[in-house]
Amino acid sequence: MLAGERRCIIETTVCFMRIQWRLAAGQAAVLVVVTAGCQRRQAQPDPLPGFPRIMLWAWERPEDLQFLDPHAAGVAFLARTVSWRGAELHSRPRFQPLRVPPIAALMAVVRLESGGTPPDVAGAAAEAASAAGLPGVRALQIDFDAKESERRWYIALIARVRALLPPSMPLEITALESWCMGDGWIRGLPVSDAVPMLFRMGSGEAYGGGDFRIGLCRSAVGVSTDELPESWPRGRRLFVFNPHPWTEETYRGALRLQGR
């Protein structure tokens, strides 16, 4: 249990004791005031203020999303792929066209692909952070399935990227389900939040329902249109992947997922 959760339980218990005492004294009006104070301490601020509650992932293929209602959904598009083989760094921008409404909320996604020994942190971070400068981009997401041996390097990279971005720009990561349920190594990363990926799970990954133990993972969920879990925590921002080009029909289907 997190320290904040323990504190909230303690504070809620204190409030309950106060309510009982004040009710006995005929001061029932205090009930709402004191209880509301405890609930506010449990509230988690939105890490992506101004972004819609549905985000469509647009991967490396031509995508025409001009039918999208920018008040209902935003777009997290693959903007750059940074890879390495040995210690040699390769950085490839998006080549496929992406069409969106003029005021759509855009998040640039940088995919990291490992091919051995990680490269110099400074160079890889500079390539990743460059995607944040694309027109209309309001936030940056890093997508990397870091192996255990790559975690220290990844932590250093995230810290470097954060330092290169404007202070007001949100930086978030995607996360394996086990990162959100297991040893908690992502705690303390300088990111707005982490999006648990509940599809294309590898060995050792199996989402059995329920909420995630790590606080960073409690703001959003990532699902795929062709591999939906039976359920997921409600009230989260939903990132939706589609293995095929988006159409108005599949977009409408993604909007309906928010009500599940």
Secondary structure, DSSP 8 states (H G I E B T S, - for coil): --HHHHHHHHHHHHHHHHHHHHHHTT-TTHHHHHHHHHHHHH----SSTTS-SEEEEE-SS-EE-TT--TTTEEEEEEEEEEEEETTEEEEEE--S-EE--TT--EEEEEEEE--SS---HHHHHHHHHHGGGSTTEEEEEEE----GGGHHHHHHHHHHHHHHS-TTS-EEEEE-HHHHHSS-TTTT-SSS-EEEB-SS--TT----SS--SSGGGSSEEEEETTS--S---TT-EEEEE-SS---HHHHHHHHHHTT-
